[in-house]
Amino acid sequence: MTFLDRTTDARKFRHWEGDVEADYIYTSGVAGERFFVALRDEGRMLASRCTACKLDYLPPRMFCEDCFAELTEYVDVPRTGRVAAVTVAHVDRTGAKLSHPQVWAFVTFEGIRGGLLHRLLVAPKQARAGLSVQARLKSRDGRTGTIVDIEGFEPVRSRF
Amino acid sequence: MTKVGVVGAGMTLFRRRLQETGKEMCFEATKMALDSAGLTRGDVDMVVCGTAPDAFDGVAMKGEYLLDGSGGYRKPYTRVFTGGGTGVFSTIAGWWHVASGLADVVLVVNEEKMSSCQPHPQSVFANIWDPILDRPLKPNLVWIFAMEMNRYMTVYGVKKEDIARVAVKNKRNAVGHPCAQLADPNITVDDVLNSEVMAWPVQRLDISPPSDGASAVILASEDFIRKRHIKDRAWISGVGWCIDSTMWTDRDLVFPEYVARAAKHAYKMAKIDEPRRQIDFAEPYDPFDYKELHHLEGLLLADKGEAPVLTREGVTERDGKLPVCPSGGLLGVGNPIAATMGMKIGELFWQLTGQAGKRQIPHEVHTGVSQAWGDLMQYGSVVVMKG
């Protein structure tokens, strides 16, 4: 019997159907608590600062991964960031076609180590690296202190 | 082979739930270990991370997730896991990095964040069972331990009171441990015997609960220790590890053969031919009180069936002839699977360098053995350390 002759339907054999059930509650941690409380209450995005290495981490971390200092100083992330990379998703994780393609971006900020992955609030045809963008937040009442308090990033409109 | 010493250790509080993320806990333990050794991350050549399957923290690729807090950024970094056995095994993995001459300084960081899993990590443990033979019966992990404990009691005629003494000893020993989750200076044998029955003969106080926590140790070569004039060090003189049948139905439930084989390997390396005479204290794995007894026999520190007698006679108390789990063990300090390294390797280091504080064994000790138990309850890892 060749490999190709074998059945791919496991139910044709004696079998047991199981599931791996697991639910989780994840804490945001020490640095995460600072970041998400400031985002929820004040609409600010914070980075944690390593003075020794002269760099700011976004999302903030409670330690510098390089010099291993504990970080306790937080600074505001510049309001305007830049799209470093984009993708447009056409199917969901099960492989089903999305009714509307979704635009996703990696957004970085001047002088900040790291960045954020989030929705890019533009039509797929307008999605491109290099766009100047700002976060669009939910209203204060809608914010709960999670990453989805940010609705996504939208292009900064020129005032001229 | 390069001679390897432990030069620093650190651990976080052990609690049912900590606010810190896994990587933040790793950072705290690692920072403490580095500070205690007077070293920085820059001194570290390689990093070994020990942590349970991803489902426990609920983060896939958990080793990679933990690496920044573990000091692994841009360094040779490896994750190892042998179930609860990781509590001692990750140090063995760190040891071979240095013993081979590949690295001078290796950081070993173990972590578990068991509180993430809802409502209880037991739902993850449920999936270790054979999917065809066992899982349709919806078994609970405690059943296996209960049957093993029952078999041990049946064969040697051990009374539950004598097993409960282990829980009492360890929870009292943990009173001197700053990280302890379950220290109790007033606990009695009756408290254990009257606690809730989970799966007879296992009762609530016979068992260590899940915990959040991290621990770290630093290993260094003899050359490095000499060059940096490091005074607080304990030498790793023997290592061993062994795994038994994959079928728990095929194992000797009364005697942990896998521990005995690992111990013999470690003793031979450490030139120990009379363990009862040459080993001054022990940190065997004690997630259940009967397991300390089981493991003492596996470590050849008690004859078969004799460990409950030694316990009853006070031999294994901190001031006894063979102190066992002076740290307070898993029963007293807590059981964040791999992070129990803090009470096994960490405690040997602290005892042998006179840094155990209120837990310090009152008489002089020169040689200690630590052991952890894990994988699918059939794995033993053993490390012998000398002052």
Contacts between the chains, C-beta under 8 A, distances in Angstrom:
chain1	res1	chain2	res2	distance
A	15	B	132	8.0
A	16	B	131	6.2
A	16	B	132	5.6
A	16	B	135	6.9
A	16	B	136	5.4
A	18	B	131	5.5
A	18	B	135	5.6
A	20	B	55	7.4
A	20	B	127	5.3
A	21	B	123	5.8
A	22	B	55	5.7
A	22	B	58	6.6
A	22	B	117	6.2
A	22	B	123	5.8
A	22	B	124	5.8
A	23	B	117	7.5
A	23	B	118	4.3
A	23	B	119	7.7
A	23	B	123	7.7
A	24	B	58	3.7
A	24	B	116	4.6
A	24	B	117	5.9
A	24	B	118	6.0
A	25	B	115	7.7
A	25	B	116	6.1
A	25	B	118	5.6
A	26	B	21	7.8
A	26	B	58	6.8
A	26	B	116	5.5
A	27	B	17	7.7
A	27	B	18	7.7
A	27	B	19	5.4
A	27	B	20	7.4
A	27	B	21	6.4
A	27	B	115	7.9
A	27	B	116	7.7
A	28	B	21	7.4
A	29	B	19	6.7
A	29	B	20	5.5
A	29	B	21	3.5
A	29	B	23	7.8
A	29	B	24	4.9
A	30	B	19	6.6
A	30	B	20	5.8
A	30	B	21	7.8
A	30	B	24	5.6
A	31	B	24	7.3
A	32	B	21	6.8
A	33	B	19	7.1
A	61	B	23	7.9
A	61	B	68	7.1
A	62	B	20	7.9
A	62	B	24	5.3
A	62	B	27	6.6
A	63	B	24	7.5
A	63	B	27	4.4
A	63	B	31	7.4
A	63	B	68	7.6
A	63	B	69	6.7
A	65	B	68	4.0
A	65	B	73	4.3
A	66	B	41	7.7
A	66	B	73	6.3
A	67	B	40	7.8
A	67	B	41	7.0
A	68	B	27	7.6
A	68	B	30	7.5
A	68	B	31	6.5
A	68	B	34	7.0
A	68	B	40	6.8
A	68	B	41	4.2
A	68	B	71	6.3
A	70	B	27	7.7
A	70	B	31	7.0
